[in-house]
Amino acid sequence: MKQSLRDLIIVGAGPVGSHLAEKMAEKDLDVLIIERSDEVGRPLACSGHVSPDIWNFVPEEKREELEQNQIRGARFHAEDDSEFRFYKEEETVSYVIDRVRLDKVKAKEAEKAGAELHLGETVKSVDEEGEFVSVETDKDSYRAKIVAGCDGAQSKVREETGLPDPDHFYQGILCFTDEEDCQDFVDVFLEVPSFFGWRIPRGDSVEYGAAVPKGETPMKWLDRITERYVDSDERKDFCAGAIPIQPPETVTSDRVFLVGDAAGQTKPFTGGGILYGMRCAETASQTVEVEEPRTLEDYENGWRSSLNKDIMLGGFIENFYSWPTMLQKMPLNIFQGEIGVHMDHPTSLFSLNHLKSFLKRN
Ligand SMILES: Cc1cc2nc3c(=O)[nH]c(=O)nc-3n(C[C@H](O)[C@H](O)[C@H](O)COP(=O)(O)OP(=O)(O)OC[C@H]3O[C@@H](n4cnc5c(N)ncnc54)[C@H](O)[C@@H]3O)c2cc1C
């Protein structure tokens, strides 16, 4: 039987796909989300460490169930064990949230807005066929006017459409312990090659993690970090995932567009992509008209003009992780102390707010 023509098929019910689905369904479009996992949010491969902007993307009444801890600053540990603190005196810099729950909340909001969600169904092929796009899954076949690939770092939609990959990937690994820790500082370990390791207090647990470039063994670096704090048998719930860095030159084709990790829309100096991805989903919902595929170009221009500067500057900061320890310690020494930056916007390093904090301590 010939399938009906959907307005929009979104592949992937991560935070980005669900946010896009919610916004597009609110425009009264016929939106189908196809998610390969049987349970939204699982398997987990994320710390859920986000800026306060997260609260612009979830309903106020869900905040309490998502929030696990508030963070005011970070201790950076150089390879020689010297320590540098960056913090805000009276303000929350970031939140540690329940990432599995975030995905579930966002998927529910999408369904409430009218999107249809198919769980446990994997997209196998995507073909642009002139006036529509065919999508084959392991269970069924569909047709849509437009398809959005929100299917993460190793995007099948990107591969099927022949769109280029993000510039490079890190491999992230993390695990948890039952330590109770509500302190308001995270720890960042710079001995990890090219990127970093971390310790995040989550209230009734602690998360340890490391992200490394291809060719390195993530577990080796996770072992090195955790052994300072806990015995290896106290660690549990290991998980891992790829982190795309630097978007490719284009994330749109005739009738397909990518959003979120699929498009490499992450912060190059942390790998964080929840908020950049949801911001880009918002841009897509404001620019893409399913009857006018040419509007995909407006999406491409729109998200780039909103994120380009931060991603470019973020790339410079990412290089810092590869510097020799002696060099790394110079900027750490100069800039340590109170900060006035927004963690999603490295361009705020040049803001009046940050300048004031810098002058206050010098
Ligand atoms: C170790 C680690 C720690 C991280 N920590 C943070 C952090 O603290 N803060 C932060 O902001 N970011 C963090 N990130 C990055 C963050 O997880 C991603 O940026 C974010 O998940 C991107 O959301 P997304 O919706 O684009 O993709 P995803 O969350 O990856 O969602 C993609 C969805 O698509 C589905 N899918 C994939 N292929 C198919 C297919 N063929 N058919 C159907 N469905 C499919 C997947 O099952 C998944 O549900 C971390 C990443 C890693 C690896």
The ligand as a Tripos MOL2 file, in Angstrom:
@<TRIPOS>MOLECULE
LIG
   53    58     1     0     0
SMALL
NO_CHARGES

@<TRIPOS>ATOM
      1 C1         30.4040   11.2950   27.3680 C.3       1 LIG1
      2 C2         29.5740   12.4690   26.9030 C.ar      1 LIG1
      3 C3         29.2590   13.4840   27.8080 C.ar      1 LIG1
      4 C4         28.4920   14.5790   27.3670 C.ar      1 LIG1
      5 N1         28.1720   15.5680   28.2790 N.ar      1 LIG1
      6 C5         27.4470   16.6310   27.8760 C.ar      1 LIG1
      7 C6         27.0850   17.6570   28.8010 C.ar      1 LIG1
      8 O1         27.4110   17.5990   29.9850 O.2       1 LIG1
      9 N2         26.3540   18.7210   28.3400 N.ar      1 LIG1
     10 C7         25.9600   18.8180   27.0350 C.ar      1 LIG1
     11 O2         25.3350   19.8190   26.6490 O.2       1 LIG1
     12 N3         26.2910   17.8470   26.1460 N.ar      1 LIG1
     13 C8         27.0020   16.7670   26.5360 C.ar      1 LIG1
     14 N4         27.3010   15.7800   25.6370 N.ar      1 LIG1
     15 C9         26.8220   15.9260   24.2670 C.3       1 LIG1
     16 C10        25.3270   15.6380   24.2050 C.3       1 LIG1
     17 O3         25.0790   14.3310   24.6960 O.3       1 LIG1
     18 C11        24.8320   15.7870   22.7650 C.3       1 LIG1
     19 O4         25.2830   17.0320   22.2580 O.3       1 LIG1
     20 C12        23.3120   15.7320   22.7040 C.3       1 LIG1
     21 O5         22.8600   14.4710   23.1240 O.3       1 LIG1
     22 C13        22.8530   15.9880   21.2700 C.3       1 LIG1
     23 O6         21.4670   15.7590   21.1840 O.3       1 LIG1
     24 P1         20.8340   15.1970   19.8280 P.3       1 LIG1
     25 O7         19.3680   15.1510   20.0940 O.co2     1 LIG1
     26 O8         21.3740   15.9460   18.6830 O.co2     1 LIG1
     27 O9         21.4280   13.7150   19.6760 O.3       1 LIG1
     28 P2         21.2410   12.4540   20.6210 P.3       1 LIG1
     29 O10        20.9720   12.8560   22.0100 O.co2     1 LIG1
     30 O11        22.4140   11.5890   20.3320 O.co2     1 LIG1
     31 O12        19.9270   11.7590   20.0640 O.3       1 LIG1
     32 C14        19.9030   11.0910   18.8430 C.3       1 LIG1
     33 C15        18.7750   10.0950   18.8710 C.3       1 LIG1
     34 O13        18.6710    9.4870   17.5870 O.3       1 LIG1
     35 C16        18.4450    8.1090   17.7230 C.3       1 LIG1
     36 N5         18.9210    7.4450   16.5060 N.ar      1 LIG1
     37 C17        20.1870    7.3530   16.0510 C.ar      1 LIG1
     38 N6         20.2320    6.6980   14.8800 N.ar      1 LIG1
     39 C18        18.9530    6.3610   14.5810 C.ar      1 LIG1
     40 C19        18.3480    5.6600   13.4820 C.ar      1 LIG1
     41 N7         19.0840    5.1710   12.4720 N.pl3     1 LIG1
     42 N8         17.0030    5.4920   13.5010 N.ar      1 LIG1
     43 C20        16.2460    5.9740   14.5210 C.ar      1 LIG1
     44 N9         16.7680    6.6480   15.5750 N.ar      1 LIG1
     45 C21        18.1030    6.8310   15.6000 C.ar      1 LIG1
     46 C22        19.2540    7.7280   18.9750 C.3       1 LIG1
     47 O14        18.7800    6.5360   19.5620 O.3       1 LIG1
     48 C23        19.0300    8.9540   19.8610 C.3       1 LIG1
     49 O15        17.9150    8.8250   20.6960 O.3       1 LIG1
     50 C24        28.0490   14.6630   26.0310 C.ar      1 LIG1
     51 C25        28.3610   13.6350   25.1270 C.ar      1 LIG1
     52 C26        29.1060   12.5450   25.5570 C.ar      1 LIG1
     53 C27        29.4350   11.4420   24.5790 C.3       1 LIG1
@<TRIPOS>BOND
     1     1     2 1
     2     2     3 ar
     3     2    52 ar
     4     3     4 ar
     5     4     5 ar
     6     4    50 ar
     7     5     6 ar
     8     6     7 ar
     9     6    13 1
    10     7     8 2
    11     7     9 ar
    12     9    10 ar
    13    10    11 2
    14    10    12 ar
    15    12    13 ar
    16    13    14 ar
    17    14    15 1
    18    14    50 ar
    19    15    16 1
    20    16    17 1
    21    16    18 1
    22    18    19 1
    23    18    20 1
    24    20    21 1
    25    20    22 1
    26    22    23 1
    27    23    24 1
    28    24    25 2
    29    24    26 1
    30    24    27 1
    31    27    28 1
    32    28    29 2
    33    28    30 1
    34    28    31 1
    35    31    32 1
    36    32    33 1
    37    33    34 1
    38    33    48 1
    39    34    35 1
    40    35    36 1
    41    35    46 1
    42    36    37 ar
    43    36    45 ar
    44    37    38 ar
    45    38    39 ar
    46    39    40 ar
    47    39    45 ar
    48    40    41 1
    49    40    42 ar
    50    42    43 ar
    51    43    44 ar
    52    44    45 ar
    53    46    47 1
    54    46    48 1
    55    48    49 1
    56    50    51 ar
    57    51    52 ar
    58    52    53 1
@<TRIPOS>SUBSTRUCTURE
     1 LIG1         1 GROUP 0 **** ****
